[in-house]
């Protein structure tokens, strides 16, 4: 980034921010944002509109002039609705004063990192990983310590906790877990969640759990617990554990543009997070908070509809791509992302994503956007109508089939 900043300003701008890489997903999307002929599978958002009841709640609040400053930590009614929502779906009692309403999931991660990291603090993160979380660690002065997932030739993905534990040093402050995981679709088994909890208790470490995709679960035999939604760390941790859980309204209720989320923190940190809210954003717009209450209280049927729709689109794309000899598909157990490897790629995954956009008119995310461990992979978002999934497959299959894999590259 520093090479695009005028030389006269380079020395007086933050070197930390100048060294941040550009977002490769945005780099691809910006090439064809207004091209209606492109099937857009690059960015992680559903293609359904926000439900009418949620929109009407915001309209009603605006009509009542609910546009003033509100509680920094979030309206008491919304925090209570969040508590009720967690009790309903995960059978946990989380006090309303342990929630902080944020400007989307990104702001939730930002404040979580601000709350616990000092300069040089290390955060262990399984990778490939969501780039925003990775970069936020660096922005607040922390150090990201990647631990790579194991990708198996049979299409399974695993996280070796022994590798995670071995990465801990005296500077480690937290372990970041995104389960179900963007971009891989991996989901942490409940027994591994307990092992990680016990290890962090012993070592005095924080768990930062990004649980945005917990409702988007597809069991195919890898996980036999049958739990829907996916387990939450809140189910196995107490109010005094060093646990921060981040979430957002964006995915469950198709509210990406509304910018509303939340973070759950240990008992007693309410004033700390209220302070962080005050100095980061001064709080979320009250009419948006009113809409969020409606989402929590009446949006369960919409979640179920969207998950079923994603499951259908997932199966179409998994079945179609798995049939190709030169593609290894990592069948997602959660989220609405499909991570796959194309053998015989020439050039980088970013180059391939641009080529697919240009030649097949399908927008995909390059695996390298999620760290160097993602190179040679591609990610597609399947939170789309099943018919659109069939159209995307009809465009991708002939393009990918035409790629001739070399003998050396035909392994994972």
C-alpha positions in Angstrom: 0.0 0.0 0.0 2.8 2.4 0.8 3.7 2.7 -2.9 0.4 4.4 -3.7 0.7 7.0 -0.9 2.4 10.3 -2.0 6.0 10.4 -0.9 5.5 13.6 1.1 2.9 11.9 3.3 4.4 8.4 3.5 6.6 9.3 6.5 3.8 10.9 8.4 1.2 8.1 8.0 1.0 5.0 10.2 3.6 2.5 9.0 1.5 -0.3 10.5 -1.4 0.6 8.3 0.7 1.3 5.2 2.1 -2.3 5.5 -1.4 -3.9 5.5 -2.1 -5.8 2.3 -5.0 -4.9 0.1 -8.1 -7.0 0.4 -7.9 -9.4 -2.6 -11.6 -10.3 -2.5 -12.5 -6.6 -3.0 -9.8 -6.4 -5.7 -11.7 -9.1 -7.7 -15.2 -7.7 -6.9 -14.2 -4.2 -8.0 -13.5 -5.5 -11.5 -17.1 -6.3 -12.2 -19.4 -4.9 -9.5 -21.8 -3.4 -12.1 -21.6 -6.3 -14.6 -25.1 -7.9 -14.4 -23.9 -10.9 -16.4 -21.6 -12.1 -13.6 -22.7 -14.8 -11.1 -21.4 -13.2 -7.9 -20.0 -15.7 -5.4 -17.1 -13.7 -4.1 -18.4 -11.8 -1.1 -19.9 -13.5 2.0 -23.5 -12.4 2.0 -26.9 -13.9 1.2 -28.8 -12.8 -1.9 -32.2 -12.6 -0.1 -33.5 -9.2 1.0 -33.7 -8.3 4.7 -37.1 -9.6 5.9 -39.9 -7.0 5.7 -40.7 -7.1 9.5 -37.1 -6.1 10.3 -37.2 -3.2 7.8 -40.6 -2.1 9.1 -39.3 -2.0 12.6 -36.6 0.5 11.5 -39.1 2.5 9.5 -41.4 2.7 12.5 -38.6 3.8 14.8 -37.6 6.5 12.3 -41.2 7.7 12.2 -41.1 8.0 16.0 -37.9 10.1 15.7 -35.8 7.5 17.4 -32.7 9.0 16.1 -30.8 10.4 19.1 -27.8 9.1 21.0 -28.6 5.9 23.0 -26.8 3.7 25.4 -23.2 3.1 24.3 -23.3 -0.6 25.2 -26.7 -1.0 23.5 -30.3 -0.5 24.4 -31.3 -2.6 27.5 -34.2 -4.1 25.5 -31.8 -5.3 22.8 -29.3 -6.8 25.2 -32.2 -8.6 26.9 -33.4 -9.9 23.5 -29.8 -11.2 22.8 -29.9 -13.0 26.2 -33.3 -14.6 25.3 -32.0 -15.5 21.8 -29.0 -17.4 23.3 -31.2 -19.2 25.8 -33.6 -20.3 23.1 -30.9 -21.6 20.7 -28.1 -22.8 23.0 -29.9 -23.3 26.3 -27.5 -21.0 28.1 -28.2 -18.2 30.6 -26.1 -15.2 29.6 -26.9 -12.1 31.6 -28.0 -9.1 29.5 -25.2 -7.0 31.0 -22.6 -9.3 29.4 -23.6 -8.2 25.8 -22.3 -5.2 24.0 -24.0 -4.1 20.7 -21.5 -3.2 18.0 -21.2 -1.8 14.5 -21.3 -5.2 12.8 -19.1 -8.3 13.5 -16.0 -6.4 12.4 -16.4 -3.9 15.2 -17.1 -6.7 17.6 -13.7 -8.3 16.7 -12.0 -4.9 16.9 -13.2 -4.2 20.4 -12.4 -7.7 21.5 -8.8 -7.3 20.4 -8.6 -3.8 21.9 -9.9 -5.1 25.2 -7.2 -7.8 25.7 -4.1 -7.1 23.6 -1.1 -5.0 24.5 1.7 -4.1 22.1 3.4 -7.4 21.0 0.7 -9.7 22.4 0.4 -12.8 20.3 -2.9 -14.3 19.0 -2.9 -17.8 17.6 -5.2 -18.2 14.6 -6.0 -21.4 12.6 -5.5 -20.6 8.9 -6.6 -20.0 6.2 -8.6 -17.4 8.0 -10.9 -14.4 7.6 -8.4 -11.6 6.6 -10.2 -8.9 8.6 -9.6 -10.6 11.9 -6.0 -11.3 11.0 -5.3 -7.7 10.1 -7.2 -6.3 13.1 -4.7 -8.1 15.4 -1.9 -6.2 13.7 -3.7 -2.9 13.7 -4.1 -2.9 17.5 -0.4 -3.8 17.9 -0.7 -7.6 18.3 1.1 -10.3 16.5 -0.8 -12.9 14.5 0.6 -16.5 14.9 -0.9 -18.7 12.2 -1.4 -22.5 12.7 -2.4 -24.2 9.4 -5.4 -26.5 9.1 -4.6 -30.0 7.8 -6.1 -30.5 4.3 -6.6 -34.2 3.5 -6.8 -35.8 0.1 -10.2 -37.2 0.9 -11.6 -33.6 1.2 -11.6 -33.4 5.0 -10.2 -30.5 7.0 -8.8 -30.9 10.5 -7.2 -28.7 13.1 -4.4 -30.4 15.1 -4.8 -28.9 18.6 -1.3 -30.2 19.5 0.1 -27.8 16.9 -2.0 -25.0 18.4 -0.8 -25.7 21.9 2.8 -26.0 20.7 2.6 -22.4 19.2 1.9 -20.9 22.6 4.8 -18.7 24.0 5.1 -16.4 27.0 3.8 -13.6 24.8 0.6 -15.5 23.8 -2.5 -13.7 25.0 -5.3 -15.4 23.1 -6.4 -18.2 20.7 -8.8 -17.1 18.0 -11.4 -19.7 16.8 -13.8 -19.1 14.0 -16.1 -22.1 14.0 -17.8 -22.8 11.6 -14.9 -21.4 9.7 -14.6 -18.8 6.9 -13.3 -19.8 4.3 -12.9 -23.5 4.9 -16.3 -24.6 6.2 -14.6 -26.5 9.0 -16.4 -26.9 12.3 -14.6 -27.5 15.6 -15.9 -30.8 17.3 -17.3 -30.3 20.8 -14.7 -32.5 22.4 -12.0 -30.2 20.9 -13.7 -27.1 22.2 -13.6 -28.6 25.7 -9.9 -29.5 25.3 -9.1 -25.9 24.1 -11.1 -24.5 27.0 -9.2 -26.6 29.6 -5.9 -25.7 28.0 -6.7 -22.0 28.1 -7.8 -22.2 31.7 -4.6 -23.8 32.7 -2.4 -21.3 30.8 -4.5 -18.2 31.6 -5.3 -17.5 27.9 -8.2 -15.9 26.3 -10.5 -17.6 23.7 -11.8 -15.2 21.1 -14.6 -17.2 19.4 -16.1 -15.8 16.2 -19.4 -17.7 16.0 -21.1 -15.8 13.2 -22.0 -18.9 11.2 -23.4 -21.2 14.0 -26.8 -21.6 12.4 -25.3 -22.7 9.1 -24.5 -26.4 9.8 -24.6 -29.4 7.5 -23.8 -32.8 9.0 -22.4 -35.3 6.6 -21.0 -37.9 9.0 -17.9 -36.0 10.1 -19.7 -34.7 13.2 -22.1 -37.2 14.7 -23.4 -34.9 17.5 -26.3 -33.8 15.3 -26.4 -30.4 17.1 -28.1 -27.6 15.2 -27.0 -24.9 15.6 -23.3 -25.6 16.0 -22.0 -25.6 19.6 -21.1 -22.4 21.3 -18.2 -21.8 23.7 -20.8 -20.2 25.9 -22.3 -23.7 26.5 -19.1 -25.0 28.0 -17.6 -21.9 29.7 -18.7 -20.0 32.8 -19.2 -16.3 33.2 -15.8 -15.9 34.7 -13.9 -17.7 31.9 -11.6 -15.7 29.7 -13.9 -15.9 26.7 -15.0 -13.3 24.2 -17.7 -14.3 21.6 -18.3 -12.1 18.6 -21.3 -12.3 16.3 -23.3 -10.2 13.8 -26.8 -9.7 12.5 -25.4 -9.7 8.9 -25.6 -13.4 8.0 -28.6 -14.8 9.9 -31.1 -12.1 8.7 -29.4 -10.8 5.6 -28.5 -7.5 7.2 -25.0 -7.0 5.9 -25.6 -3.3 5.1 -27.2 -2.6 8.5 -23.9 -2.9 10.3 -25.0 -4.3 13.6 -23.4 -7.1 15.7 -22.5 -8.0 19.3 -19.8 -9.3 21.6 -20.3 -11.4 24.7 -17.7 -10.8 27.5 -17.0 -12.2 31.0 -19.1 -10.9 33.9 -17.7 -7.6 35.2 -16.3 -6.2 32.0 -19.4 -4.1 31.1 -17.9 -0.8 31.9 -14.7 -1.6 29.9 -16.8 -2.4 26.8 -19.1 0.6 27.3 -16.0 2.7 27.3 -14.7 1.0 24.2 -18.0 1.7 22.5 -18.0 5.3 23.5 -14.6 5.9 22.1 -15.0 3.7 19.0 -18.5 4.5 17.7 -20.6 6.1 20.5 -23.0 3.3 19.9 -25.3 1.9 17.2 -28.1 3.9 15.7 -31.3 3.4 17.8 -33.6 2.7 14.8 -31.2 0.0 13.7 -31.2 -1.5 17.2 -35.1 -1.6 17.1 -34.8 -3.6 13.9 -32.3 -5.9 15.5 -34.8 -6.6 18.3 -37.4 -7.7 15.7 -34.8 -9.9 14.0 -34.0 -11.7 17.3 -37.6 -12.0 18.4 -39.3 -13.0 15.1 -36.6 -14.1 12.7 -36.1 -17.8 13.6 -38.2 -19.0 10.6 -36.2 -16.8 8.2 -33.0 -18.4 9.5 -34.3 -21.9 9.0 -35.5 -21.0 5.5 -32.1 -19.5 4.6 -30.1 -22.5 6.0 -32.3 -24.9 4.0 -31.7 -22.9 0.9 -28.0 -22.8 1.5 -27.9 -26.5 2.0 -29.5 -27.1 -1.3 -27.1 -24.8 -3.1 -24.2 -26.4 -1.3 -25.2 -29.9 -2.4 -25.5 -28.8 -6.0 -22.0 -27.2 -6.0 -20.3 -29.9 -4.0 -21.7 -32.7 -6.1 -20.9 -30.9 -9.4 -17.3 -29.9 -8.5 -16.5 -33.2 -6.8 -17.1 -35.0 -10.1 -14.2 -33.2 -11.7 -10.9 -35.1 -11.8 -8.8 -32.0 -11.3 -10.7 -30.5 -8.4 -10.6 -31.4 -4.7 -13.6 -30.2 -2.8 -13.5 -29.7 1.0 -17.2 -30.4 1.8 -18.2 -27.6 4.2 -19.7 -28.7 7.6 -20.8 -25.2 8.3 -20.9 -21.6 7.0 -22.0 -20.9 3.4 -18.6 -21.1 1.8 -17.1 -23.8 -0.4 -13.3 -24.1 -0.4 -11.8 -26.1 -3.2 -8.4 -26.7 -4.9 -7.9 -26.8 -8.6 -4.9 -28.9 -9.6 -2.7 -27.6 -12.3 -3.3 -23.9 -11.6 -0.9 -21.7 -13.5 -0.2 -18.5 -11.6 -1.6 -17.4 -8.3 -5.1 -18.0 -7.0 -5.7 -14.2 -7.5 -4.8 -14.6 -11.2 -7.1 -17.6 -11.5 -10.0 -15.7 -9.8 -9.6 -12.9 -12.3 -9.4 -15.3 -15.2 -12.6 -17.1 -14.0 -14.3 -13.8 -13.8 -13.2 -12.8 -17.3 -13.7 -16.1 -19.1 -16.5 -17.8 -17.1 -18.3 -14.8 -15.8 -18.3 -16.2 -12.2 -17.0 -14.1 -9.4 -15.0 -16.2 -6.8 -12.6 -15.3 -4.0 -8.9 -16.2 -4.3 -7.7 -18.5 -1.5 -4.7 -16.3 -1.0 -7.0 -13.6 0.4 -7.2 -15.7 3.5 -3.4 -16.0 4.0 -0.5 -17.7 2.2 -1.9 -21.1 3.4 -4.8 -20.5 1.1 -2.8 -20.2 -2.1 -3.9 -22.6 -4.8 -7.4 -22.6 -3.5 -10.6 -20.8 -4.3 -13.7 -19.9 -2.3 -17.2 -19.5 -3.4 -20.2 -18.3 -1.4 -23.3 -20.5 -1.8 -25.8 -18.3 0.1 -27.7 -18.1 -3.2 -30.8 -19.5 -4.9 -30.3 -23.1 -6.0 -31.1 -22.2 -9.6 -28.2 -19.7 -9.5 -26.0 -22.4 -8.0 -26.8 -24.6 -11.1 -26.0 -21.7 -13.4 -22.7 -21.1 -11.6 -21.8 -24.8 -11.9 -22.8 -24.8 -15.6 -20.2 -22.0 -16.2 -17.5 -23.4 -13.9 -17.4 -27.0 -15.0 -16.4 -26.4 -18.7 -13.8 -23.8 -17.6 -12.2 -26.1 -14.9 -12.4 -29.2 -17.1 -10.4 -27.4 -19.7 -7.5 -26.9 -17.3 -5.0 -29.7 -17.7 -3.4 -30.7 -14.4 0.2 -31.6 -14.4 1.3 -34.9 -12.8 3.2 -33.2 -10.0 0.3 -30.9 -9.0 -2.4 -33.6 -8.8 -2.0 -34.0 -5.0 -3.3 -32.0 -2.1 
